[in-house]
C-alpha cells in the first residue's frame, strides 16, 4: 500500500519534489553551462597576436619582427576567441626590459580584436616586447620585435 504523506503546507511530498525539479530546470535554462570541446568551461583565449606597421580594414598590415624608424609607429594587434564576458586586458610595452607603457583595452563577448600602438622616437631603437596580460597579471602571450634605422 502506497502512503501519501502531506506536509504542513498541504502539499504532498511528490508535489514538492516535482516543484523542486521544475525550479532546477528553470535555473539551468536561464544560466546554461557552456563547455568547450574538451568538456571544460570556456575561458578567455588569445587566438591571434601580431606586431604590424598599421591596421587596414580592421586587420594587421605589414606584420613583422623588425620595424624601421621611418614608419614612425608600430602596432600590436590581438584577437581573443572566445571572450566569455566583458573583461579588460593589457598590452604592456617593454623596451630593453624596461616597462614603457601599459595600455588597458576592453574585450566584449563573444569574440573581440583590439590594437594598441606607439609612436617611435630616435631613442626607441633596439629590442622590444609586448606582453598581453589580464588584470591579474596572467600572461596570454609575448611578442618580441626590434626597432632599427
C-alpha positions, -999 to +999 in steps of 0.1 A: +000+000+000+013+035-010+013+060+018+008+096+007+024+120+031+011+155+033+033+183+047+022+211+069+015+235+040-009+210+024+015+198-005+023+162-009+059+151-009+056+142-046+043+177-054+073+193-036+098+171-054+081+180-087+082+217-079+119+214-069+128+197-102+109+223-122+128+251-103+162+234-111+153+230-147+143+267-149+177+277-134+195+255-159+176+271-188+183+306-176+220+301-169+233+274-193+267+258-186+289+264-216+316+239-223+344+238-248+353+207-269+374+193-241+345+194-217+357+223-196+343+258-191+351+283-219+378+307-209+394+337-224+417+326-252+442+345-272+436+335-308+460+359-326+487+383-316+510+401-341+531+432-345+525+453-376+530+487-391+494+497-392+458+485-393+438+484-425+402+473-428+403+461-392+433+438-399+470+439-393+490+452-423+528+446-428+533+422-400+569+417-389+596+414-362+618+443-374+604+477-379+621+509-393+621+542-376+608+556-410+574+540-402+570+564-372+548+538-353+543+502-346+511+484-336+502+453-315+471+436-328+453+409-307+422+388-312+406+368-284+381+340-291+362+331-271+356+361-248+331+347-222+324+380-205+334+417-207+370+420-194+400+442-196+434+431-209+466+450-211+493+455-238+524+460-217+552+476-239+588+470-229+620+484-244+652+467-233+633+450-205+620+484-191+582+489-190+575+519-212+537+519-211+507+497-202+476+501-223+443+490-209+419+475-235+383+463-232+371+430-247+335+421-254+318+387-259+318+366-279+350+375-299+370+407-299+400+422-316+419+451-303+450+472-310+475+494-293+502+515-309+532+536-300+548+565-318+585+559-325+613+582-313+650+581-320+657+567-285+633+537-292+658+518-314+666+483-300+649+452-287+612+454-276+585+431-264+548+434-257+532+412-230+495+406-233+480+402-198+448+403-179+442+424-148+456+397-125+489+396-144+482+363-163+503+364-195+484+353-226+514+359-249+546+378-256+556+394-289+593+402-295+604+427-321+631+453-329+632+489-340+660+498-364+671+528-386 
